[in-house]
Amino acid sequence: MMGTEPTRLRVATLNCRDAGWTADRRVPGIDLALPGHEEPIEHLYKRITEIGEFHRARLERVLEGVGTKRVRFAFFVTEEPPYFRTEAMGSLQYARALARRNERVIAMYSLETIGFYSSAPGSQIYPAPFGLMFPDRGDFVAFVGMLGSRALVRKTIRSFRSHTAFPSIGGVAPGFVPGIGWSDHWAFAEHGFEAVMITDTAPFRYPHYHRPSDTPDKIDAEKVARVVKGIERVIRDLGNEQ
């Protein structure tokens, strides 16, 4: 997500126990939202630290040339049911804390599944009525927002297409439409922040979604790399806006 404070890579984990926030500097380079629970979390730190160290250089490279805005990388837990849209949802706790502190968040990007693409006819389906207006080939990346994020969706698509030769679609819709609010961007929208889900549309395309057959060989690494590079350029554009 992106705010208006000076650019820096936040060094903290955030623990949502009892709706409070505590900083822990053992995990460099990422924010981690952990909904309240009573079991010790020390066993998580080693794995999280390894993830943070592995990606830190890449994240710092993304921050170069972003301008004066702060970019914050957050890794959320408990996004899936039965926690989705409940008080135990990590991103909901995080967004609520931002709102309580009156932080100005100008954009939140929720990176959903972005690894599967197919040019086969009929490989893409949609919730009604979107199948009447969008292609039936699952070869694109989608930028999806709730109704209050229309401006950010348009700005994001415009930037992505200006830099990246990769098929893309996008739009906004009410949250009751299946799939529109199925990620952490929903939590930010609940608190008035503009937020966009970036996705390959998951179960509307991927036949192995949430199944044992969902294995790494299904990922199209070359297309993922192109999409990620495009997202990086979007962040740079947004960060350099006056």
C-alpha positions in Angstrom: 0.0 0.0 0.0 1.1 3.6 -0.5 0.8 6.6 1.8 2.0 10.2 1.8 4.7 10.0 4.5 8.4 10.1 3.3 9.6 7.0 1.5 11.1 4.3 3.7 10.9 0.5 4.1 9.0 -0.1 7.3 10.8 -2.4 9.7 8.2 -3.9 12.0 5.7 -6.7 12.6 2.3 -5.7 13.8 0.4 -7.9 16.3 -3.3 -7.4 16.4 -3.8 -9.1 19.8 -6.6 -7.4 21.8 -7.0 -4.9 18.9 -3.7 -3.3 20.0 -0.5 -2.9 18.0 3.1 -3.6 19.1 6.2 -3.2 17.0 8.8 -5.9 16.8 12.0 -5.2 15.0 13.1 -8.8 14.7 11.5 -9.1 11.2 13.1 -6.6 8.8 11.5 -5.4 5.7 7.9 -6.4 6.1 4.7 -5.6 8.0 2.9 -8.6 9.3 -0.7 -8.4 10.6 -1.4 -11.2 13.1 -5.0 -11.4 14.4 -5.2 -12.0 18.2 -4.6 -15.5 19.4 -3.1 -16.9 22.6 -0.6 -19.4 21.3 3.0 -18.3 21.2 4.1 -16.9 17.9 7.8 -17.1 18.4 8.0 -20.1 16.1 6.8 -18.0 13.2 9.6 -15.5 13.5 12.3 -17.7 12.0 10.3 -18.4 8.9 9.1 -14.9 8.5 12.6 -13.5 9.0 13.9 -15.8 6.2 11.1 -14.5 3.9 11.9 -10.9 4.8 15.6 -11.2 4.3 15.2 -13.1 1.0 12.9 -10.4 -0.5 14.4 -7.3 1.2 16.8 -6.4 -1.6 14.1 -6.7 -4.2 11.7 -4.6 -2.2 14.3 -1.9 -1.6 15.0 -1.9 -5.4 11.3 -1.3 -6.0 11.4 1.7 -3.6 14.2 3.4 -5.6 12.8 6.3 -7.5 9.3 6.0 -5.9 9.4 9.7 -4.9 8.4 11.1 -1.6 5.6 8.6 -0.7 6.0 5.7 1.6 5.5 2.2 0.3 4.5 -0.4 2.8 4.6 -4.2 2.1 2.2 -6.1 4.3 1.7 -9.8 4.6 -1.8 -10.8 6.0 -3.0 -14.0 7.6 -6.5 -15.4 7.9 -7.9 -14.1 4.7 -9.7 -17.3 3.8 -12.9 -18.6 5.3 -13.9 -19.1 8.1 -12.1 -15.9 9.0 -12.9 -13.9 5.9 -15.0 -10.8 6.7 -14.8 -11.5 10.5 -12.9 -9.8 13.3 -10.2 -12.4 12.9 -9.3 -11.3 9.4 -5.7 -9.8 9.5 -6.2 -7.1 6.9 -9.4 -5.9 8.5 -7.6 -5.3 11.8 -4.8 -3.6 9.9 -7.0 -1.3 7.9 -9.0 -0.4 11.0 -5.7 0.6 12.8 -4.7 2.8 9.8 -8.1 4.5 9.9 -7.9 5.1 13.7 -4.5 6.7 13.2 -6.0 8.9 10.4 -3.3 7.7 8.1 -3.7 8.8 4.5 -3.5 5.7 2.2 -3.7 6.7 -1.4 -3.6 3.2 -2.8 -3.7 -0.4 -1.6 -2.9 -3.3 -4.0 -3.9 -6.8 -3.1 -1.8 -9.3 -5.0 -4.0 -12.3 -5.4 -3.3 -15.3 -7.6 -1.5 -14.1 -10.7 0.2 -17.3 -11.9 -2.2 -19.1 -14.3 -3.0 -18.1 -17.9 -4.6 -19.9 -20.8 -5.4 -18.9 -24.4 -7.8 -21.8 -24.9 -11.4 -20.7 -25.9 -13.7 -21.1 -22.9 -10.9 -21.1 -20.4 -12.3 -18.0 -18.6 -15.7 -17.7 -16.9 -17.2 -14.8 -15.0 -20.0 -14.0 -12.6 -23.0 -12.6 -14.4 -23.2 -10.4 -16.4 -19.5 -9.9 -17.1 -19.3 -12.8 -19.5 -21.2 -10.7 -22.0 -18.5 -8.0 -22.2 -15.2 -9.7 -21.5 -13.2 -12.4 -23.4 -13.6 -16.1 -22.9 -9.8 -16.7 -22.9 -8.0 -16.6 -19.6 -4.9 -14.9 -20.9 -5.2 -11.6 -19.0 -4.6 -10.1 -15.6 -7.5 -8.3 -14.0 -7.6 -5.1 -11.9 -10.7 -5.2 -9.7 -12.1 -2.8 -7.2 -15.2 -2.0 -5.1 -17.3 0.9 -6.2 -15.4 3.5 -4.2 -12.1 2.6 -6.0 -13.1 3.5 -9.5 -10.5 6.3 -9.8 -7.7 4.1 -8.6 -8.7 1.2 -10.9 -8.7 3.5 -13.9 -5.4 5.1 -13.0 -3.8 1.7 -12.4 -4.9 0.2 -15.7 -3.8 3.3 -17.6 -0.3 3.1 -16.0 0.0 -0.7 -16.5 -1.0 -0.6 -20.2 1.4 2.3 -20.9 4.4 0.3 -19.7 3.5 -3.4 -20.2 2.5 -5.3 -23.3 0.3 -7.8 -21.5 -3.5 -8.4 -21.8 -5.5 -6.7 -19.0 -9.0 -5.9 -18.1 -10.5 -4.1 -15.1 -13.4 -2.5 -13.5 -15.5 -2.0 -10.3 -18.7 -3.6 -9.1 -20.7 -3.9 -5.9 -19.3 -6.3 -3.3 -22.3 -8.7 -3.6 -21.1 -9.7 -7.0 -19.3 -13.1 -6.6 -15.5 -12.6 -6.7 -15.4 -8.8 -6.6 -14.6 -8.6 -2.9 -12.8 -11.9 -2.4 -9.5 -10.6 -1.1 -7.9 -8.2 1.4 -8.8 -5.1 -0.7 -12.3 -5.6 0.7 -11.0 -4.8 4.2 -9.5 -1.5 3.1 -12.6 -0.5 1.2 -14.6 -1.1 4.4 -12.6 1.7 6.0 -12.8 4.1 3.1 -9.4 3.4 1.4 -9.2 3.0 -2.3 -7.9 -0.5 -3.0 -7.5 -2.8 -6.0 -7.2 -6.6 -6.3 -4.7 -7.7 -9.0 -5.6 -11.3 -10.0 -5.8 -14.0 -12.6 -9.4 -14.4 -11.4 -8.5 -17.6 -9.4 -11.5 -20.0 -9.5 -13.1 -18.3 -12.5 -10.1 -19.7 -14.5 -7.9 -22.0 -12.6 -9.3 -25.6 -12.4 -6.9 -26.6 -9.7 -7.9 -23.8 -7.3 -7.8 -25.1 -3.6 -7.2 -28.7 -4.8 -4.3 -31.1 -4.2 -3.4 -30.7 -7.9 -2.5 -27.0 -7.3 1.2 -27.6 -7.8 4.1 -25.2 -8.8 4.3 -26.7 -12.3 1.0 -25.0 -13.1 2.5 -21.5 -12.8 3.5 -19.7 -16.0 6.7 -18.0 -14.6 7.4 -15.9 -17.7 3.9 -14.3 -17.6 4.1 -13.8 -13.9 7.4 -12.0 -14.3 5.9 -9.7 -17.0 2.9 -8.9 -14.7 5.1 -8.2 -11.7 7.3 -5.9 -13.7 4.2 -4.1 -14.8 3.0 -3.7 -11.2 6.4 -2.3 -10.2 6.1 0.3 -12.9 2.5 1.2 -11.7 3.9 1.7 -8.1 6.6 3.9 -9.5 4.2 6.0 -11.4 1.9 6.4 -8.5 4.7 7.2 -6.1 6.0 10.0 -8.4 2.7 11.7 -8.7 2.7 15.3 -7.4 
